[in-house]
Amino acid sequence: MRNRITIVAGLGLLLMAAPAWAHHAFAAEFDATKPVKLRGTITKVEFINPHAWIHIDVKGDDGKMVTWMIEGGSPNALYRRGVTKDSLTKGTEVVVEGFLAKSGDNRANGANVTFTDGRKLFLGSSNNAADDDKSAK
C-alpha cells in the first residue's frame, strides 16, 4: 500500500512538472544578436499562458502590410507591470523593440512597446539584455 502511494505521488509530481518541460528558453527561439524595431498598429492581443502575444500590422519595404507576432511575458507578469488588455487596444499605433525569431518568421520576442505619446511599457522579454534596456535602439 505504501509503495502505491509513493508511486502515485511521484507520478503526480511528474505530471505537474510537464508544463515546465514544454517552456522554452529565449535562445532556443530568438536571436539576441538581431534586435528589431517595428512601427505598426495593434490588430490583436492574446493574454494566454505561458506568454502573451501582440499582433501588429507593419508596412513592409514594398508598401504591403505584414502581420508580426510579438511574444511578451506571462499574462500575470505583464499585469503586475501594469500591462493589461486595456493598455494594448486594437487600432493603437506602437513601436515595438525586441529580438527576431531564429526561424525567419515574422515573430519577435518583445522587450518594450512605446506609444505615440511617449509612454513605454516593458513586455517582459526573457532575454537578459532586455532587462538591462539594451534592446533595439
C-alpha positions in Angstrom: 0.0 0.0 0.0 2.8 2.4 0.9 4.6 1.7 -2.4 1.4 2.6 -4.3 1.0 5.9 -2.5 4.7 6.7 -3.3 4.2 5.8 -7.0 1.0 7.8 -7.3 2.6 10.8 -5.6 5.7 10.5 -7.8 3.6 10.4 -11.0 1.6 13.4 -9.8 4.7 15.4 -9.3 6.0 14.4 -12.7 2.7 15.5 -14.4 2.8 18.8 -12.6 6.3 19.4 -13.9 5.4 18.6 -17.5 4.4 22.2 -18.4 7.8 23.4 -17.3 9.5 21.0 -19.8 7.4 22.4 -22.6 8.6 26.0 -21.8 11.4 27.2 -24.0 14.5 29.3 -23.3 14.9 32.6 -25.1 17.9 31.4 -27.0 16.0 28.3 -28.3 13.7 30.5 -30.4 15.0 34.1 -30.6 18.4 35.7 -31.6 19.7 38.2 -29.1 22.2 39.5 -31.7 19.3 40.5 -34.0 17.4 43.4 -32.4 14.4 44.7 -34.3 12.3 47.9 -34.1 8.9 47.7 -35.6 6.3 50.5 -36.1 2.8 49.3 -36.6 -0.8 49.1 -35.5 -2.1 46.6 -32.9 -4.6 44.2 -34.5 -5.0 41.6 -31.8 -3.8 40.9 -28.2 -3.8 37.4 -26.6 -3.3 37.1 -22.9 -2.7 33.4 -22.8 -0.3 31.3 -20.9 2.6 30.8 -21.0 3.1 34.1 -23.0 1.0 37.0 -24.1 1.1 37.8 -27.8 0.6 41.1 -29.5 -0.2 41.1 -33.2 0.8 44.2 -35.2 0.5 45.2 -38.8 3.7 46.7 -40.1 4.2 48.3 -43.5 6.9 46.4 -45.3 9.6 47.9 -47.5 7.4 47.1 -50.5 4.5 49.0 -49.1 2.5 45.9 -48.2 1.2 45.3 -44.7 2.9 42.4 -42.9 1.5 40.9 -39.6 4.0 40.4 -36.9 3.6 38.3 -33.7 5.3 39.8 -30.7 5.8 37.5 -27.7 5.5 39.1 -24.3 5.9 37.8 -20.8 3.3 35.8 -19.0 -0.1 37.5 -18.6 0.4 37.6 -14.8 3.9 39.2 -15.1 2.6 41.8 -17.5 -0.4 42.6 -15.3 2.0 43.2 -12.4 3.9 45.6 -14.6 0.6 47.5 -15.4 0.2 45.9 -18.9 -3.4 45.0 -19.5 -5.8 44.4 -22.4 -6.9 48.0 -21.9 -3.4 49.4 -22.3 -2.9 47.5 -25.6 -6.0 48.1 -27.6 -6.7 47.2 -31.2 -6.0 50.1 -33.6 -3.3 51.7 -31.4 -0.1 52.7 -33.2 3.0 51.5 -31.4 6.7 50.9 -31.8 7.9 47.6 -30.6 11.6 46.8 -29.7 12.6 43.2 -29.4 14.6 40.4 -30.9 13.9 38.4 -34.1 12.9 34.8 -34.3 15.6 32.4 -35.5 13.1 30.7 -37.8 12.9 33.8 -40.0 9.1 34.1 -39.4 7.5 37.5 -38.7 7.8 36.9 -35.0 9.9 38.6 -32.3 10.4 38.5 -28.5 9.2 41.8 -27.3 11.3 44.0 -25.0 9.4 47.3 -25.0 6.4 48.9 -26.6 6.3 52.6 -27.0 3.1 54.6 -27.7 2.9 57.7 -29.9 2.5 59.9 -26.7 5.9 58.6 -25.4 4.6 56.1 -22.8 6.7 53.0 -22.7 5.8 49.5 -21.3 8.2 46.6 -20.7 6.9 43.5 -22.3 8.7 41.0 -20.0 11.3 39.8 -22.5 13.0 36.6 -21.4 16.3 38.0 -22.9 18.6 39.2 -20.1 19.8 42.1 -22.4 16.3 43.5 -22.5 16.2 43.6 -18.7 19.3 45.9 -18.9 17.5 48.0 -21.5 19.9 47.0 -24.2 17.2 46.1 -26.6 16.9 47.6 -30.1 17.7 51.3 -30.1 
